[in-house]
Every structure is written in C-alpha cells, then in structure tokens.
C-alpha cells in the first residue's frame, strides 16, 4: 500500500501539454490605388503652379520711387533696386531690396511692393535730424545716432555730447528737459555728460547750467522753480548757474557782480 502511494507521488508530469498559440500581427495594407488619384492631382497642381509662376515672372521694366526727398535722391534708390533685382516680377527678393535701401544713412524706412505687370514701387521715409552729436553726428527723434560723419551738419540744431555709447542716454535727457525749459521760456542749445557722469546744459542765451553727477532730476526741478526766471531775465549778465548745492545755487556773472 505504501509502495503504491509512493508511485503515485513520483509519477512524472506530462510534458505533452498544448502550448498557447502566439498572436500573429497583421500589418495594415495601404490601398495605393485608392490614393493614386489624390497624389496625381497634387502633383499636377504643383506643376501647374510652377509653370504659372514662371509664366508670370516677366522682367521688371519700371522702378518708381516715391517720398519727400531732402538728403536721398530717387536715382540712388533706383540704382540700388535694379542692382538687387535677381529674377523677374515673381522671383524678385523684395526683402533684400528693402534692406539695401534702408542701409542708406538718411533713409529711415522703405516699403517695396510689386505692381502688375512689370513694376516695382518704393516708398521712402527719410530720417529727421533733431540734434547734433559731437562734431559730425546726427540724432533722430528716437535718440538714434543714424549718421556719424556727416559733411553738412545743420549748425542750428542743438548739440549733444558724451562719451562713446552714451548717445541714447544723452538724447533721452535732452527730450526730457527740452519741453520743461520751453515751458519756462528758455530754449536749450546743448546738453553734455562727461566721462565722470557730470551733466551740463547750455541755453540758447549762452548760460550754462551745471548739474553735476548726483540728483540730476532734483537739481533740474530746483532750477526750474528758482533759477529759471533769473536765467531768463538776466541772461546777458550770467555766465553759469551752478546747481550742485544742497540748499540753493551759485551764479557766475560776466562782470564783477556777486
């Protein structure tokens, strides 16, 4: 009885169990015949577009330049346009043409357009100088130094001076102070900052206002309240007004007055 029981325990397991079947992947079939008309249509449309573009790409026969010209000539602009028209009416790179025109010193903005059937139209806006920078530079209304070496500088413009790279800072101060002085009946002839950061303003009467390096805005405000009337009323006698004092200002006279 014990031997029969041991035989039942030691009976080997069957090795003929059925193995589970692996799932087979079915790749989707692309029905090329169904998409063939679409692909063919796209190819035909693309070819038609290219052919139409070449058919419309006729040579440029006319360049029209419009704008108010003081420092820029229409002939200079037209020569730049024709030198950069690589291609016909369609293939012409208008962005390249625009960039070349705006590289001219006195051109502020340029707008370049096609006009059917064979014309390029250019609209020019010139720079407007509002102040001089140093001996030969010019600054526009945005405080940008757009010309560094101008041969014919309008001497009637206010003079801005400062170390290299200070153009925007000096121009911003000029635009800030100009209307304040005008409201007090004074006109600004020039403004400068030196390498140490000390500011000076020259009025159209020749009076110099010394502001120094610190508390410049507060000193300007104090001058407008207490010194502007003196500068306007006795400008012929005054050489400078020094605002670098905490509680007042000093006056430098042309004569021996004190």
TORKOL-550775 format. One record per residue: x, y, z of N, C-alpha, C in turn. Coordinates in steps of 0.001 Angstrom, whole numbers, plus 500000, padded with zeros to 6 digits. Each point is the difference from the previous one (the first is absolute). Layout:
// residues N
PT n_east n_north   n_up ca_east ca_north  ca_up c_east c_north   c_up
PT      X       Y      Z       X        Y      Z      X       Y      Z
...
//
This chain:
// residues 258
PT n_east n_north   n_up ca_east ca_north  ca_up c_east c_north   c_up
PT 500829  498795 500000  499171   501205 500000 500857  501246 500000
PT 501092  499953 500763  500903   501159 500070 500704  500172 498681
PT 500391  498873 499367  500696   500095 498712 499090  500607 498938
PT 498749  499621 500004  499066   500599 499034 499824  501485 500191
PT 500033  500375 501259  499857   501456 500304 501216  500778 499530
PT 501210  499415 500180  501223   500662 499547 500030  500078 498480
PT 499543  498979 499323  499958   500037 498549 499103  501113 499491
PT 498900  500183 500700  499115   501090 499559 500658  501359 500180
PT 500804  500150 501087  500664   501293 500254 501082  500252 498974
PT 500760  498964 499649  501132   500180 499099 499600  499963 498536
PT 498794  499888 499715  499565   499926 498605 500328  501318 499297
PT 500810  499953 498959  500409   501241 499314 498824  500694 499345
PT 500206  501356 499927  498938   500807 499369 500065  499841 498496
PT 498908  500093 499400  499940   499842 498546 500681  501176 499310
PT 500820  499688 499023  500700   501064 499242 499300  500311 498683
PT 498856  499419 499777  499312   500185 498721 498834  500968 500094
PT 500144  500993 500932  498906   500992 500110 500011  500912 498770
PT 498853  500317 499516  499949   500895 498801 500517  501393 500353
PT 500902  500574 499146  500530   501354 500208 499029  501032 499450
PT 499920  501132 500729  499085   501054 499501 500517  500568 498692
PT 499109  500242 499110  500371   500534 498691 500329  501492 500115
PT 501087  500401 499321  500367   501412 499973 499134  500758 499013
PT 499657  501258 500452  499160   500833 499120 500843  500525 498854
PT 499546  499881 498853  500723   500485 498821 499543  501415 499673
PT 501016  500864 499670  499694   501396 499654 499606  500092 498543
PT 498957  500764 499818  499510   500197 498635 500309  501424 499601
PT 500879  500211 499041  500358   501348 499554 498905  500570 499117
PT 499688  501282 500274  498942   500599 499155 500488  500163 498579
PT 499178  499776 499118  500330   500142 498590 499543  501373 499496
PT 500950  500713 499405  499671   501320 499447 499431  499798 498607
PT 498836  500521 499828  499337   499849 498713 500469  501129 499080
PT 501155  499742 499351  500612   501024 499179 499102  500415 498846
PT 499268  499076 499475  499154   500360 498861 498950  501037 500383
PT 499549  499925 501266  498979   500970 500422 500592  501406 500088
PT 501286  500128 500457  500632   501309 500177 500694  500503 498744
PT 500131  499184 499011  500717   500409 498799 499398  501231 499320
PT 498683  500100 499867  499445   501217 499376 500306  501267 500806
PT 500003  499885 501350  500290   501182 500831 501438  500445 499811
PT 500926  499015 500048  501418   500332 499834 500254  500577 498615
PT 499392  499434 499019  500178   500506 498634 499460  501418 499878
PT 498847  500264 500640  499435   501349 499949 500895  501032 500651
PT 500607  499609 501139  500907   500926 500665 501222  500282 499129
PT 500525  498999 499373  501146   500196 499118 499673  500909 498830
PT 498835  499805 499439  499587   500831 498866 499806  501452 500440
PT 499388  500177 501206  499786   501359 500501 501321  500706 500268
PT 500972  499259 500595  501309   500597 500250 500705  500385 498714
PT 499936  499136 499033  500635   500309 498718 499328  501194 499334
PT 498677  500074 500102  499281   501136 499415 500395  501305 500686
PT 500191  499949 501340  500410   501201 500736 501375  500475 499557
PT 500937  499053 499873  501359   500364 499571 499976  500596 498597
PT 499235  499380 499116  499923   500512 498629 499378  501389 499970
PT 498964  500219 500837  499357   501320 500054 500959  501048 500543
PT 500783  499608 501024  500964   500944 500574 501034  500415 498962
PT 500509  499056 499250  500967   500335 498957 499363  500840 498900
PT 498734  499727 499699  499317   500781 498970 499802  501447 500446
PT 499746  500199 501305  499785   501351 500516 501308  500720 500328
PT 501101  499287 500029  501281   500577 500416 500637  500765 498844
PT 499313  501037 499592  500499   500805 498891 501030  501006 500488
PT 500843  500507 499154  501044   500945 500421 499409  501290 500573
PT 500754  500607 500939  499601   501281 500573 500436  501105 499034
PT 499040  500791 499558  500299   501069 499052 499956  501390 500626
PT 499384  500117 501178  499839   501341 500577 500191  499943 501505
PT 500705  500991 500547  500170   500172 501435 499532  501409 500358
PT 499001  500081 500853  499472   501299 500432 500403  500237 501455
PT 500559  501168 500279  500451   500374 501341 499211  501214 500442
PT 499311  499892 501148  499159   501080 500508 500437  500384 501406
PT 499765  501253 500350  500337   500487 501329 500382  501466 499944
PT 500255  500572 501187  500478   501378 500091 501516  499938 500153
PT 500722  500530 499010  501454   499843 499948 500703  501310 500347
PT 500858  499906 501010  500872   501120 500350 501467  499589 499919
PT 500305  498845 500537  501379   499511 500029 500208  498776 499116
PT 498925  499303 499642  500074   498800 499160 499456  500359 498625
PT 500615  499464 498965  499503   500233 498646 499301  498747 499488
PT 498979  500220 499179  499278   498875 499409 500914  499168 499110
PT 500984  500637 499379  500912   499270 499133 500847  499014 500791
PT 500480  500408 501170  500787   499085 500838 499181  498776 500393
PT 498740  500228 500370  499136   498897 500397 499736  499069 498821
PT 499731  500559 498843  499714   499170 498820 501209  499145 499631
PT 501194  500562 500102  501201   499226 499682 500164  498816 500955
PT 499688  500209 501273  500086   498900 500969 498973  498925 499671
PT 498799  500412 499631  498953   499032 499672 500410  499152 498802
PT 500434  500631 498939  500340   499254 498773 501210  499097 500213
PT 500923  500404 500869  501177   499170 500244 499664  498724 500766
PT 498831  499969 500674  499648   498838 500815 498752  499279 499509
PT 499576  500288 498803  498864   499291 499420 500500  498758 499282
PT 500225  498939 500768  500447   498729 499426 498757  499161 499688
PT 499549  500066 498792  498769   499308 499640 498990  500988 499465
PT 498855  499464 499617  498968   500839 499429 498997  500485 501024
PT 498779  500229 499536  498948   500588 500815 499660  499132 501218
PT 500003  498678 499818  499618   499094 501084 501189  499658 500886
PT 501147  499722 499415  501145   499504 500756 500812  501092 500676
PT 499721  501252 499736  500774   501090 500609 499882  499952 501527
PT 501146  500072 500689  500052   499952 501469 499803  501414 500549
PT 498766  500345 500341  499703   501364 500439 500584  500293 501375
PT 500143  498981 500841  500595   500222 501329 501460  500419 499874
PT 500715  499378 499079  501399   500378 499769 500092  501425 499473
PT 499107  500352 499092  499992   501359 499452 499702  501013 501098
PT 499020  499704 500842  499643   500908 501084 501169  500207 500966
PT 500673  498912 500371  501132   500112 500913 501122  500847 499424
PT 500256  499860 498702  501062   500783 499369 499650  501488 499980
PT 498737  500317 499768  499593   501408 499979 500085  500601 501403
PT 499538  499267 500999  500020   500523 501364 501402  500087 500577
PT 500987  499422 499309  501393   500149 500434 500567  501359 499623
PT 499323  500736 499123  500441   501358 499683 499896  500878 501245
PT 500986  500842 500276  500037   500751 501259 498753  500836 500274
PT 499444  500656 498999  498894   500922 500229 498633  499362 499776
PT 499942  498705 499745  498710   499314 499830 499558  499438 501348
PT 498809  500376 500438  499454   499462 501242 499274  498681 499729
PT 499011  500035 499124  499269   498781 499637 499781  499965 498489
PT 499872  498781 499478  499703   499796 498583 498935  498920 499871
PT 499032  500229 499137  498968   498995 499701 500083  499658 498519
PT 500211  498723 499698  500198   499551 498626 498855  499078 499624
PT 499353  500280 498855  498832   499229 499573 500080  499692 498505
PT 499340  498900 499616  499821   499685 498588 498736  500683 499487
PT 500047  500427 498766  498805   500554 499349 499907  499415 498593
PT 498928  499244 499795  499815   499289 498746 499928  500986 498829
PT 500626  499678 498880  500570   498668 499691 501525  499917 500136
PT 500706  501142 500025  501466   499922 499927 500666  501162 500733
PT 499443  500373 501168  500487   501204 500667 500284  499723 501480
PT 501036  500645 500519  500316   499996 501426 499818  501432 500517
PT 499231  500129 501081  499716   501316 500579 500659  500073 501375
PT 500744  501088 500246  500716   500195 501262 499526  501300 500644
PT 499592  499913 501267  499609   501187 500775 501075  500243 501070
PT 500575  501200 500001  501118   500344 500874 499546  501004 501064
PT 500441  499767 501235  499872   500995 501065 501400  500334 500491
PT 500368  501266 499897  501346   500403 500390 500120  500168 501513
PT 501233  499910 500473  500307   500303 501389 499775  501495 500252
PT 499607  500313 501221  499845   501400 500393 500959  500278 501153
PT 500977  500828 499749  500988   500327 501023 499408  501034 500960
PT 500100  499712 501301  499494   500933 501007 501125  500596 500839
PT 501197  499415 499903  501124   500515 500779 501302  499531 499371
PT 501073  500733 500301  501337   499583 499589 500619  499139 501098
PT 500893  499123 499595  500769   499226 500966 501481  500241 499734
PT 500656  500672 500923  501405   500314 499809 500199  500926 498816
PT 501099  499794 499286  500350   500887 498905 499257  499687 498710
PT 499698  498720 499752  499459   499658 498682 498879  498971 500037
PT 499501  499637 501171  498929   499008 500091 498630  500652 500059
PT 498979  499208 499680  498616   500475 500037 499124  498970 500699
PT 499052  500496 500791  499104   499158 500794 498572  500235 499528
PT 499226  498921 499875  498602   500141 499584 499076  500103 501217
PT 498693  500015 499742  499020   500203 501070 499891  498810 500941
PT 500569  498854 499641  500023   498829 500877 501287  499930 500816
PT 500833  501032 499886  501256   500002 500735 501063  499119 499382
PT 499859  499664 498724  500950   499134 499311 501024  500844 499242
PT 501243  499642 500129  501065   500643 499226 500020  499348 498623
PT 499365  500632 499013  499849   499355 498701 501091  500431 499010
PT 500709  501077 500281  501139   500421 499190 501128  500378 500946
PT 501180  499429 499789  501144   500305 500856 500955  501021 499386
PT 500010  500087 498683  500960   500880 499339 499305  500728 498853
PT 499150  500953 500358  499275   500786 499006 500824  501227 499609
PT 500148  500205 498698  500813   501128 499531 499273  501329 500162
PT 498673  499994 499834  499233   501242 500092 499066  499897 501205
PT 500482  500451 501139  499250   499902 501245 499186  501284 500211
PT 498690  499910 500228  499198   501202 500287 500398  500592 501360
PT 500712  501107 499968  500539   500574 501223 498923  500588 500898
PT 498801  500191 499482  498925   500545 500827 499391  498970 500947
PT 500338  498739 499823  499465   498958 500879 500718  500013 501347
PT 499311  499614 501085  500663   499892 501309 501159  499002 499951
PT 501000  500236 500847  501200   499170 500020 499975  499071 501207
PT 500113  498698 499737  500081   498990 501054 501419  499448 500017
PT 500548  499830 501205  501369   499503 500125 500086  498997 501135
PT 500878  499022 499831  500199   499000 501033 501022  498976 499556
PT 500390  499101 500877  500946   498948 499618 499364  499021 499022
PT 500806  499221 499279  499451   499012 499056 499030  499038 500694
PT 498876  499765 499345  498981   499106 500544 498949  500693 500850
PT 500158  501313 500239  499058   500731 500861 498940  500737 499194
PT 499893  499714 498697  499090   500764 499149 498562  499929 500487
PT 499519  498796 500295  498603   499844 500428 499771  500686 501336
PT 500935  499876 500909  499836   500584 501338 499941  501527 499924
PT 500878  500593 499217  500002   501457 499865 498758  500466 499249
PT 499615  499269 498961  498807   500383 499243 498750  499906 500865
PT 499891  498971 500818  498841   499874 500890 499936  501180 500966
PT 501143  500400 500545  500026   501158 500899 499599  501271 499254
PT 500470  500129 498770  499642   501168 499181 498488  500070 499769
PT 499397  498862 499618  498559   499984 499751 499207  500263 501289
PT 500538  499621 501129  499336   500235 501280 500048  501481 500393
PT 501169  500635 499812  500197   501362 500490 499430  501048 499045
PT 500057  499740 498715  499606   500995 498996 498619  500596 500257
PT 498929  499204 500137  498688   500625 500238 499907  500700 501346
PT 500730  499524 501002  499972   500663 501302 500601  501396 499913
PT 501104  500139 499290  500615   501317 499841 499129  500910 499139
PT 499398  499442 498967  499146   500802 499132 498800  500548 500763
PT 499465  499221 500939  498871   500491 500799 500408  501155 500903
PT 501311  500106 500277  500509   501113 500814 500529  501131 499128
PT 499792  499920 498688  500441   501049 499097 501465  499907 499621
PT 500613  498848 500150  501408   499805 499692 500157  498964 498895
PT 501019  500176 499190  500283   499050 498920 501349  499350 500255
PT 500081  498732 499717  501235   499252 500248 500862  500013 498743
PT 501260  500337 500188  500960   500006 498898 500857  498747 499985
PT 500217  499409 501167  500811   498799 500054 499949  499351 501368
PT 500358  498725 500035  500055   499254 501256 501148  499006 499887
PT 500721  499813 501101  501161   499120 499948 500171  499258 501308
PT 500669  498853 499923  500406   499234 501163 501446  499591 499767
PT 500846  500152 501025  501404   499654 499823 500263  498570 500448
PT 501258  499601 499964  500370   498630 500350 499702  499669 501456
PT 499927  501003 500861  499705   499764 501416 498501  499956 500281
PT 499174  500346 498972  498560   499983 500180 499428  501329 500422
PT 500759  501086 499879  499511   501329 500376 499280  500638 498818
PT 498818  500570 500283  499139   500562 498961 500085  501519 499987
PT 499879  500561 498776  499880   501444 499808 499000  500284 498888
PT 499268  501095 500165  499055   500457 498987 500417  501402 499565
PT 500013  500217 498700  500252   501340 499481 498719  500537 499379
PT 499582  501170 500460  498812   500640 499455 500347  500766 498726
PT 498976  500349 499239  500235   500732 498750 500594  501377 500251
PT 499863  500508 501218  500576   501298 500359 501474  499897 500369
PT 500527  498787 500100  501377   499800 500373 500203  499673 501472
PT 498960  500075 500799  500098   499666 501417 500156  498493 500151
PT 500959  499585 500833  500264   498586 500248 499447  499630 501373
PT 499259  498899 500051  499439   499496 501262 500800  498762 500385
PT 500683  500077 501125  500812   498889 500475 499170  499145 500946
PT 499864  498708 499660  499145   499097 500769 500781  498943 500774
PT 501218  499706 499608  500804   499019 500701 499587  498570 499698
PT 500429  499092 500888  499798   498567 499772 498831  499410 500765
PT 499640  500584 501134  498980   499418 500871 498747  500862 500021
PT 498871  499333 500246  498715   500679 500170 499713  500962 498844
PT 500257  499538 498795  499864   500869 498830 498550  500430 499811
PT 499064  499073 500108  498589   500351 499820 499544  501004 501053
PT 500414  499815 501259  499621   500927 501059 500602  501379 499758
PT 501210  500064 499507  500638   501289 499734 499344  500713 498826
PT 499581  499246 498997  499263   500612 498892 498694  500595 500505
PT 499296  499260 500843  498736   500494 500560 500232  501255 500833
PT 501069  500014 500749  500301   501171 500835 500371  501204 499131
PT 500706  499758 498924  500317   501103 499094 498730  500578 499383
PT 499084  499145 499577  498762   500482 499386 499181  500839 500984
PT 500065  499659 501294  499215   500728 500994 500650  501310 500436
PT 501331  499999 500094  500645   501168 500603 501033  500690 499131
PT 500528  499331 499001  501055   500608 499206 499606  500366 498587
PT 498909  499450 499493  499619   500234 498611 499645  501459 499744
PT 499278  500617 500921  499613   501401 499804 501222  500906 499981
PT 501004  499699 500832  501233   500781 500005 500755  499819 498688
PT 500076  498746 499506  500694   499733 498736 499306  500666 498829
PT 498687  500090 500039  499262   500634 498909 500084  501524 500060
PT 499963  500549 501217  499966   501458 500127 501353  500672 499909
PT 501074  499317 500376  501322   500632 500036 501044  499158 499256
PT 499576  499425 498909  500878   499087 499272 501246  500688 499467
PT 499903  501266 499643  501161   500697 499460 501088  500180 501045
PT 499641  499960 501275  500968   500223 501072 500561  498697 500577
PT 499306  498878 499761  500346   498750 500671 500843  499121 499099
PT 501072  499440 500566  500836   499032 499294 499536  498584 500280
PT 499739  499679 501273  499544   498664 500360 499174  500055 501277
PT 499208  498958 500189  499256   499784 501245 500370  498605 500485
PT 500571  499938 501191  500491   498737 500560 498967  499464 500989
PT 499362  498882 499644  498946   499398 500827 500535  498906 500918
PT 501310  499877 500149  500587   498914 500784 500083  500352 501486
PT 498972  500638 500501  499918   500340 501418 498713  499400 500555
PT 500047  499609 501258  498848   499314 500592 498829  500934 500258
PT 500268  501271 500316  498920   500915 500398 499845  501198 499081
PT 500696  500046 498894  499901   501163 499132 500842  499827 498769
PT 500529  501138 499483  500834   499946 498807 500929  501205 499995
PT 501039  499906 499186  500949   501088 499845 499903  500549 498587
PT 500254  501288 499848  499915   500663 498703 501362  500544 499633
PT 500454  499710 498806  501217   500583 499470 499656  501118 499038
PT 500478  501199 500304  499653   501193 499224 501117  500339 499008
PT 499595  500611 498903  500990   500467 499034 500803  501157 500548
PT 499360  500835 500846  500673   501145 500590 500455  499639 501414
PT 500326  500969 500790  500459   499775 501362 498872  499933 501000
PT 498752  499884 499520  498870   499946 500931 500042  498692 500777
PT 499456  499988 501204  499953   498801 500826 498624  499842 500592
//
